Amino acid sequence: MALALLLLSLLLMLLGAGIGSTGWDSVWKAHGDPLAWQIVTDIRLPRTAGAWLAGGLLGLAGAVAQGVFRNPLADPYLLGSASGASLGVALSMAAMGASPFALAGLARLGVTGAAFAGAALAVLLTLVLAQGAHNTMRLLLAGVVVGVVLGATASLVLLMNPDIMQAMQSFMLGSTSFVSWSACALMLGVLLLSCGVAWSLSRVLDGLALGEATAHSLGLPLAPLRMVLILLLALATGTAVAQTGLIAFVGLAAPHLVRSLVQALHRWLLVLSAAMGAVLLLGADLLARWLIAPQELPVGVLTAVLGGSYLLWLMHRRHGLRSGEAA
């Protein structure tokens, strides 16, 4: 399965170089036309690689979240990171017209930095309200509360600054249009770090899957290791959201798809979920560019429609199987 996902990723990346407003003409003319070369190397390729890397981060974060909370419906935004990122972006955009001092600060921080800071702050606030990571139910409730409060605050900022609503739209709907090579390098570094740490802690997730009592009997220090996994989840999610905005269902659907195809321990589930998330988001991004070309759809809308349809089908299929067993 890992080989199949790798080959599919390479195929989609090749397609990504040729899908755009000018089609494959830019690819054929790239060697002799500086403008075509710039379109391919500075716009399409970093966007394609960025979609793959952001999908990998969200897929990995989704697998970690579902393992930590022992809930197949957990997603990377469960701890309020999406609302925190939205608030950070809204505040940064509102500050653009506030004063020259605010503009100078924004130039240093950047909108992507504000999104990451907002997501990290939301997760830290959730941890403070839940008094640590030892109580899973309290952590979930704290995440819901923080998400609602920060989301309402972001909406209030938008109402007070209606001129930023259109600029906020691309972030809220998700977009890979503004991903650069430097952003790809950042996401690649975080993805490699996150995969390495998650791989080393996969035994903890295997123990949690058997129940906390069983995990304790294996001698695992659950509280500190769960905290590390939650911080890892926040890092992966915040990095992806900061670069591509709010993209729904990738982190939720990727682990489900992997589990439906193979049965594996978390050591392989984490890596395969990252690869599956990368393929899902890259495929959705190519569809978003191609469906109504030369215009394009927000990729977050497309992932929400496709991911929601998949989960509805999955629920219907499981209900049908249970009804058949009961009969």
C-alpha positions as CSV (number, residue, x, y, z in Angstrom):
1,M,0.0,0.0,0.0
2,A,2.9,2.4,0.8
3,L,4.3,1.7,-2.7
4,A,1.0,2.3,-4.3
5,L,0.5,5.6,-2.5
6,L,4.0,6.7,-3.5
7,L,3.5,5.9,-7.2
8,L,0.1,7.6,-7.1
9,S,1.7,10.7,-5.5
10,L,4.3,10.9,-8.2
11,L,1.7,10.6,-10.9
12,L,-0.4,13.4,-9.3
13,M,2.7,15.6,-9.0
14,L,3.4,15.2,-12.7
15,L,-0.2,16.1,-13.5
16,G,0.1,19.1,-11.1
17,A,2.8,20.6,-13.3
18,G,0.4,20.7,-16.3
19,I,-2.9,21.7,-14.7
20,G,-3.6,25.4,-14.7
21,S,-5.1,28.3,-16.7
22,T,-2.6,27.8,-19.5
23,G,-2.7,23.9,-19.5
24,W,0.2,21.8,-20.7
25,D,1.4,24.6,-23.1
26,S,3.5,26.0,-20.2
27,V,5.2,22.7,-19.7
28,W,6.1,22.2,-23.4
29,K,7.4,25.7,-23.7
30,A,9.2,25.8,-20.3
31,H,12.7,25.4,-21.6
32,G,12.5,28.1,-24.2
33,D,10.0,30.6,-22.6
34,P,11.1,32.3,-19.4
35,L,7.4,33.1,-18.5
36,A,6.3,29.5,-19.0
37,W,9.3,28.3,-16.9
38,Q,8.3,30.7,-14.1
39,I,4.7,29.5,-14.2
40,V,5.7,25.9,-13.9
41,T,8.6,26.2,-11.4
42,D,7.4,29.1,-9.2
43,I,3.6,28.6,-9.2
44,R,2.5,25.1,-10.1
45,L,5.2,22.9,-8.7
46,P,5.4,24.6,-5.2
47,R,1.6,24.6,-5.1
48,T,1.5,20.9,-6.0
49,A,4.3,20.0,-3.5
50,G,2.6,22.2,-0.8
51,A,-0.8,20.4,-1.2
52,W,1.0,17.0,-0.9
53,L,2.9,18.1,2.3
54,A,-0.1,19.8,3.9
55,G,-2.2,16.7,3.3
56,G,0.5,14.6,4.8
57,L,0.6,16.7,7.9
58,L,-3.2,16.6,8.3
59,G,-3.4,12.8,7.7
60,L,-0.7,12.2,10.3
61,A,-2.4,14.6,12.7
62,G,-5.7,12.8,12.2
63,A,-4.2,9.4,12.9
64,V,-2.6,10.7,16.1
65,A,-5.8,12.4,17.3
66,Q,-7.8,9.2,16.7
67,G,-5.2,7.2,18.5
68,V,-4.9,9.5,21.5
69,F,-8.6,10.0,22.0
70,R,-9.5,6.4,21.0
71,N,-12.2,7.9,18.8
72,P,-12.5,7.2,15.1
73,L,-14.3,10.5,14.6
74,A,-11.5,12.6,16.1
75,D,-9.9,15.1,13.7
76,P,-6.9,17.4,13.8
77,Y,-9.1,20.4,14.7
78,L,-10.5,18.8,17.8
79,L,-8.6,20.9,20.3
80,G,-9.7,24.3,18.9
81,S,-6.7,24.8,16.6
82,A,-8.9,25.8,13.6
83,S,-10.8,28.5,15.6
84,G,-7.5,29.7,17.0
85,A,-5.9,30.0,13.6
86,S,-9.0,31.8,12.2
87,L,-8.8,34.3,15.1
88,G,-5.0,34.9,14.5
89,V,-5.6,35.6,10.8
90,A,-8.6,37.8,11.5
91,L,-6.6,39.9,14.0
92,S,-3.6,40.1,11.7
93,M,-5.7,41.3,8.8
94,A,-7.6,43.8,11.0
95,A,-4.2,45.2,12.2
96,M,-3.1,45.9,8.6
97,G,-5.1,49.1,8.6
98,A,-4.8,49.9,12.3
99,S,-1.6,51.8,12.5
100,P,2.0,51.9,11.0
101,F,3.2,50.2,14.2
102,A,0.8,47.3,13.7
103,L,1.8,47.0,10.1
104,A,5.5,46.8,11.0
105,G,4.7,44.1,13.5
106,L,2.6,42.2,10.9
107,A,5.4,42.4,8.4
108,R,7.7,40.6,10.8
109,L,5.1,38.0,11.9
110,G,3.2,37.4,8.7
111,V,-0.3,36.1,8.2
112,T,0.9,32.5,8.2
113,G,2.8,33.1,11.5
114,A,-0.4,34.6,13.0
115,A,-2.4,31.5,12.0
116,F,0.2,29.2,13.5
117,A,0.4,31.3,16.7
118,G,-3.4,31.3,17.0
119,A,-3.6,27.5,16.5
120,A,-0.8,26.9,19.1
121,L,-2.4,29.3,21.6
122,A,-5.8,27.5,21.2
123,V,-4.2,24.1,22.0
124,L,-2.3,25.5,25.0
125,L,-5.4,27.1,26.3
126,T,-7.2,23.8,25.9
127,L,-4.5,22.0,27.9
128,V,-4.7,24.7,30.6
129,L,-8.5,24.4,30.9
130,A,-8.3,20.6,31.0
131,Q,-5.5,20.7,33.6
132,G,-3.2,18.6,31.5
133,A,-3.6,15.7,29.1
134,H,-4.3,13.0,31.6
135,N,-8.1,13.1,31.4
136,T,-9.3,12.5,27.8
137,M,-12.9,13.5,28.4
138,R,-12.0,16.8,30.0
139,L,-9.6,17.5,27.2
140,L,-12.3,16.9,24.6
141,L,-14.8,19.2,26.4
142,A,-12.1,21.9,26.9
143,G,-11.4,21.7,23.1
144,V,-15.0,22.2,22.3
145,V,-15.3,25.2,24.6
146,V,-12.1,26.8,23.3
147,G,-13.2,26.3,19.7
148,V,-16.6,27.9,20.3
149,V,-15.2,30.9,22.2
150,L,-12.4,31.6,19.8
151,G,-14.6,31.1,16.8
152,A,-17.1,33.6,18.2
153,T,-14.3,36.0,18.9
154,A,-13.1,35.7,15.3
155,S,-16.6,36.3,14.0
156,L,-16.8,39.4,16.2
157,V,-13.5,40.7,14.7
158,L,-14.9,40.2,11.2
159,L,-18.1,42.1,12.1
160,M,-16.1,45.0,13.4
161,N,-13.9,45.0,10.3
162,P,-16.1,44.1,7.4
163,D,-13.4,45.1,4.9
164,I,-11.4,42.0,5.7
165,M,-14.2,39.5,5.1
166,Q,-13.3,38.9,1.4
167,A,-9.6,38.5,2.3
168,M,-10.6,36.0,5.1
169,Q,-12.6,34.0,2.7
170,S,-9.7,32.2,1.0
171,F,-8.3,31.2,4.4
172,M,-11.7,30.0,5.7
173,L,-12.4,27.9,2.6
174,G,-8.8,26.6,2.2
175,S,-6.5,27.3,-0.6
176,T,-3.0,26.2,-1.8
177,S,-2.6,29.1,-4.2
178,F,-0.1,31.0,-2.2
179,V,2.2,28.2,-1.1
180,S,5.9,29.0,-1.9
181,W,9.0,26.9,-2.0
182,S,10.0,28.3,1.5
183,A,6.6,27.1,2.8
184,C,7.2,23.7,1.3
185,A,10.6,23.5,3.0
186,L,9.0,24.4,6.4
187,M,6.2,21.8,6.0
188,L,8.7,19.1,4.8
189,G,10.8,19.7,7.9
190,V,7.8,19.5,10.3
191,L,6.4,16.5,8.5
192,L,9.7,14.6,8.8
193,L,10.1,15.6,12.5
194,S,6.4,14.7,13.2
195,C,6.7,11.3,11.5
196,G,9.8,10.5,13.4
197,V,8.4,11.4,16.8
198,A,5.1,9.7,16.1
199,W,6.9,6.5,14.8
200,S,8.9,6.4,18.1
201,L,5.7,6.7,20.2
202,S,3.6,4.3,18.1
203,R,3.7,1.7,21.0
204,V,1.9,4.2,23.2
205,L,-0.9,4.5,20.7
206,D,-1.1,0.7,20.4
207,G,-1.4,0.5,24.2
208,L,-4.1,3.1,24.3
209,A,-6.0,1.2,21.7
210,L,-6.3,-1.7,24.1
211,G,-7.5,0.6,26.9
212,E,-5.8,2.8,29.5
213,A,-5.7,0.0,32.1
214,T,-3.8,-2.2,29.6
215,A,-1.5,0.6,28.7
216,H,-0.7,1.2,32.3
217,S,0.0,-2.5,32.8
218,L,2.6,-2.3,30.1
219,G,4.5,0.2,32.1
220,L,3.9,3.2,29.8
221,P,4.0,6.7,31.4
222,L,0.8,7.8,29.7
223,A,0.4,11.4,31.0
224,P,3.8,12.8,29.7
225,L,3.7,10.7,26.5
226,R,0.1,11.8,25.8
227,M,1.2,15.4,26.2
228,V,4.0,14.9,23.7
229,L,1.5,13.4,21.2
230,I,-0.9,16.3,21.7
231,L,1.9,18.8,21.2
232,L,2.9,16.9,18.1
233,L,-0.7,17.0,16.8
234,A,-0.8,20.8,17.4
235,L,2.5,21.3,15.6
236,A,1.5,19.3,12.5
237,T,-2.0,20.9,12.4
238,G,-0.8,24.4,13.0
239,T,1.8,24.2,10.3
240,A,-0.6,22.9,7.7
241,V,-3.3,25.4,8.6
242,A,-0.9,28.3,8.5
243,Q,0.1,27.6,4.9
244,T,-3.2,26.4,3.3
245,G,-6.0,27.6,5.6
246,L,-8.8,25.4,6.9
247,I,-9.2,22.3,4.9
248,A,-11.8,19.9,6.2
249,F,-12.1,16.1,6.3
250,V,-8.6,15.2,5.1
251,G,-7.4,14.4,8.6
252,L,-10.6,12.6,9.4
253,A,-10.9,10.5,6.3
254,A,-7.3,9.5,5.6
255,P,-7.0,7.1,8.7
256,H,-10.4,5.7,7.9
257,L,-9.4,4.9,4.3
258,V,-6.2,3.2,5.5
259,R,-8.0,1.1,8.1
260,S,-10.6,0.0,5.5
261,L,-7.8,-1.3,3.2
262,V,-5.2,-2.7,5.6
263,Q,-5.0,-3.9,9.2
264,A,-1.8,-2.5,10.8
265,L,-0.3,-1.4,14.1
266,H,0.1,2.3,14.6
267,R,3.7,2.3,13.4
268,W,2.5,1.7,9.9
269,L,-0.9,3.3,10.3
270,L,0.7,6.7,11.0
271,V,2.9,6.6,8.0
272,L,0.2,5.3,5.7
273,S,-2.3,7.9,7.0
274,A,0.2,10.7,6.2
275,A,0.7,9.3,2.7
276,M,-3.1,8.9,2.2
277,G,-3.8,12.4,3.4
278,A,-1.1,13.7,1.0
279,V,-2.7,11.9,-1.9
280,L,-6.3,13.0,-1.0
281,L,-5.4,16.7,-0.7
282,L,-3.2,16.7,-3.8
283,G,-6.0,15.0,-5.8
284,A,-8.6,17.4,-4.5
285,D,-6.3,20.4,-5.4
286,L,-5.9,19.1,-8.9
287,L,-9.7,18.7,-9.2
288,A,-10.2,22.2,-7.9
289,R,-7.9,23.6,-10.6
290,W,-9.3,21.5,-13.4
291,L,-13.1,21.3,-12.9
292,I,-14.0,24.9,-13.9
293,A,-10.6,26.0,-15.5
294,P,-9.4,28.7,-16.0
295,Q,-11.3,29.5,-12.8
296,E,-10.8,27.3,-9.7
297,L,-12.8,26.0,-6.8
298,P,-11.7,26.5,-3.1
299,V,-10.0,23.2,-2.3
300,G,-11.5,23.2,1.2
301,V,-15.0,23.2,-0.2
302,L,-14.1,20.2,-2.5
303,T,-12.6,18.2,0.4
304,A,-15.6,18.9,2.6
305,V,-18.0,17.7,-0.1
306,L,-16.0,14.6,-1.0
307,G,-15.0,13.7,2.6
308,G,-18.6,14.3,3.9
309,S,-20.0,12.1,1.1
310,Y,-17.5,9.3,1.9
311,L,-18.3,9.4,5.7
312,L,-22.1,9.3,5.0
313,W,-21.6,6.3,2.7
314,L,-19.4,4.7,5.4
315,M,-22.1,5.2,8.0
316,H,-24.8,3.9,5.7
317,R,-22.7,0.8,4.8
318,R,-22.0,0.0,8.5
319,H,-25.7,0.4,9.4
320,G,-26.6,-1.9,6.5
321,L,-24.0,-4.5,7.7
322,R,-25.4,-4.3,11.3
323,S,-29.0,-4.6,10.1
324,G,-28.0,-7.7,8.1
325,E,-26.3,-9.3,11.1
326,A,-29.3,-8.6,13.3
327,A,-31.6,-10.2,10.7
